[in-house]
Amino acid sequence: MSIEEGAKYVAAAYAIILAVLVAYYFMSARRVTVLRRDVELLEEETKRRRASAGGADAD
């Protein structure tokens, strides 16, 4: 194998690694967005339940 052929294989390997990292980054960003939305929904539900429980205690 010549140096040129070896360089092509190394470049191809780096391209594959870069593609995998970019795909992983986008998947992770999407998961983080979904998790943030879940946290927001849970916080809203907690506030609603506390308000409901606070109103029930006042009665």
HELIX and SHEET records of a PDB file:
HELIX    1   1 ILE A    3  ALA A   58  1                                  56    
END                                                                             
